[in-house]
Amino acid sequence: MIKATVKDFMGCSSAEIVADKVALLLGLNGQGKTSSLLPISAALRGGVPLGLQKTKAGMLVKTGAGVSSIVLENDTSKVSVTWPKCERRAEGADAPEASDIAVGAIKFPFMPDKDKVELLRGLLKCEPKKEDLFSALQSKGLSEKVCEIVWHSIEVEGWDASLDRAKEKGRSLKSQWALNAGEAYGEKKGANWFPVGWENDLEGLSAEALETEITTARAELEFKIANQAVSEDELARLQEIASKIEELRAAHNSAVEAFNQKGLELKNAQDARKKLPELPRYDLVCPHCGKPVAYENGKLVEVKQTISDDERAEMEQKILDADNAVSKATRELSTSKTEVALAEQKVKEAEKASEEYLAKKDKTVSQVEVDEAREAVRKSEARRDAFNKYHEGVRIHNNIIENQKIIDVLDPEGIRRESLQKGLDNFNGDLEALCRVACWQNVTVDGDMSVNYAGRPIVLCSESEKFRAFVTLQCLIADLDGSSAVVIDAADILDSKSRAGLFKLLASQDYCSFVGMTVSRPDKVPSLQKLGIGRKYWVESGICEEIYNG
């Protein structure tokens, strides 16, 4: 049982409606039936009725009233909503709630197909099981290890996220293939692709054999380079240099002797200089007498000279001549040392030329042979590279194919569609059972999510047939999603027979129903109390009151 109390909502001034099973609101057009049902829907589902923004919720308050409200109560809990604040409060663990479909805010046939699929998967709990996934993947040749990895991903991230990951991996693999091949990937191309430089005999070779081939070719090239013949002019040049070895050695020996002589001359000059005495030094001369002086204890003191000025001048000249002799001998020794080094270098160059001449005079490998050996190395390396590119391309292609098999299985049109179809069969069976209760033609949902009534697409049906399809789906989905109630308006589109079927259908459900119907007089509809399925209410001038008789 749900009791709804509405105040000052749009065209409804007041309504107190109790749905033991079915609460039927009757009245003429424009009297407030819909205004009584809309707040019930809003309280059940949350949100603002009619898709209005919260800033415009003041439009829902009856003219002249400051606030509108509804309270929904069951035996243990209640929900209240006020406008224009749009405040919804729920009290108790079992407060009345319902889905958008249950309250008629969304009609299943008008939902996008993708949303229909997701809704039914959740309601019917028909996601594939682990054994279904393994069977599907293994039927495509995938190993149990791969199956375990995919199932773990599904458990952690879900089906759609795992599918997105597999698609991203596919894009990455195709990029890797393109980078390896130097061209865009295609499945047929990947299955029959060979790189530039591929030779048929590579098919039966191994990477080790190709590396051995390269090693052999490089060794042959090194041998031919080492034994490459030189030109006659080069041999003549080397021979001419080598022929001067003895002459250059003699020049080197002469340079060494001259160096030793210069060393002796330097020693004699240094010895001669050492024999000369050191003259006393002074730095100052008295400005008055011209005699040398020095500072001692802050005073100028005359320096006593032991030799005459002439003797000093003579000795200074000897010292100067001796120093000059040492400097000259030093320079001549340095020059002689450089001449020895140059002579030694020329000897070494001649000895090296002699060695090269002897090593090369009998070699016969031509430049053409060296170039051929170098080309053999390049070709063997190209064969190795082509071999590696081919097998890398095959590896990536196989991974792409395997990954695509995973994508196909994870895709909504894969085993999920198969599982959904099984659940859909049960769903259609439940729809058929409801239609039997209501004495209506069958409502069915096809695998492509199209809705049919009496075997015809709903778009080709009359408005009353569409209404029956809407209500049947609404009732079943409300039952599956655990809604506390359904809200159905404009039931007057049905004829009397179909209305009786509607009441019978609603009475058979565990949830409560709020139904609006336009009639000219209350007695146009049988008493629901007498039928034991609910209560009737008459709505007039915004006032909703229960009808106890008639």
C-alpha positions, 0 to 999 in steps of 0.5 A: 500500500502507498498513500500519496498526499499532494498539495498545490501542484500545478492544477491540483489543489489537494489530493489524498490517494491510497493505492492498495493495489490500483488507484484510478484517477477519473475526471474530465479533461483539464481537471487535474488528473495529470497534475495529481500523477506528476508529483507522484512520479517525481517523488518515486523517481527523484528529479524535476517533473517534465524535464524542467530545470530546477531554476524553473521549478516555480512553474510547478507551484499552483498559482497563488500558493507559495509552495507545493508538496507531495508525501508518499507513505507506506507502512514503514517509510515515506518520501516527501518533495517540495517545490520550488526548492526541489527538496526530496527527503526519504525516511526509512529503509523501504521508502517508495522508489521507482524507475523512469520507465515505471513512472512513464517518464521514459518509454522503452520502445523510444530508448536508443537501442544501445540503452535498451541493450544495457537495460535488459542486460542489467535486468535479466542478468544475462551477461555471459559466464566464465565458461561461455567466454572460454568456450567462445575464445577456445572455439577461435583457437585461443589458449586457456592462458589467454582466456584467463587473462581476458576473464580477469580483465572483465572481472576487474574492469567490466565488459565494455572497458575490456573491449575498449582495451582490446580495441586500443591494443589492436590500434597499437599493434597495427601501428607497430606493424606499419612501423616495421613494414613501412606501410599501413596494415591490412589483414590480407596484406599482413597475411601475405606480406614480404619485406624488400630484400626478401629471397625465397631461400630465407623461408627455410633458414634460421636467424643463427644461420644468417648471422653465420653468413654475415660473419663469414662475409665480413671475414672474407672482406677483412682478408681481401682488404688486408691483401689488397694490391697497391698501385705501381706508383705507390710501390715506387714511392715506398721503395724510393723512401726505403732506399734512403735508409742507410743515408738517413741513418748516417745523417742521424748518427752525424746529428747525434755526434753534433749534439754531443759536441754541442753538449760538451761546448755548453759544459765548457762555457758553464765551467768557465763562467763558474770560475769568474767571481761574483761582484758585490752588488749595490743599488744606491749611489750617494748624490753628493759624492757618487759613492755606493751606499746601502740601508742599514738599520734605517740609515744610509751607510757607505759600501766599501769597495775592494776593487777599483772601478776599472777593475770592476768594469773589466770583470763585468765585461768578462762575466757578460762575455761568459754569460753570452757564451753559455746562452749561445751554447744552450741555443746551439744544443737545442737546435742540435737536439731538434735536428737529431729528432728530425733525423730519427723521424726520417729514419723511422719513416724510411723503415716503415716504408720499407716494411710496407713495401715488403708487405705489399709488393706481392699482394694481388687482390684487386679493388674490384674484388674488395668491392665485391666482398663489401657488397657480399657483406651488405647483401648478407646483412640485408637478408638478415634484416629482411628475415627479421622484418618478415618474422616480426611482421608475422608475429605482430600480424598473428597478435592482431588476428588473435586480438581481433578474435577477442574483440569479436567475442567481447563485442556487444554483438558477440557472445553478449548478444547470444546471452542477451538473446537467451535472456530476451527469450525469457523476457518475451515469455514474461511479456506473453504471460502478461498479455495473456492476463490482460487478454491482449495481443503479444508484445515482443522485443526482437534481437535488434531491440525493435518492439512489436505488437501482434507481430507488427512493428510498433510504428505501424500500430494504432495509438491504442495498440502502442499504449498496450505495448508501452504498458506491458513493457512498463509493468514487466520492467517495473517488476524486474527493477523492483519499483514500488509503483507504476504511474500510467496516464491517459488510459482512456485511449483503451476501449472498455475491454482493453481497460478491463484487461489493464486493471486485471494486469495491474492487479496481478502485480506485486507493486502499486499502480496509479492510473489516470483516465478521462471519463465523463462520469464516474460510473463509466468505470466499474467499482474497483473496490467491488472487484477487490483490486483498488480504489476510484478517485474523481478529480474536479477543479483540482480536488481529488476525492475518493468515490465510495459508491458507483 
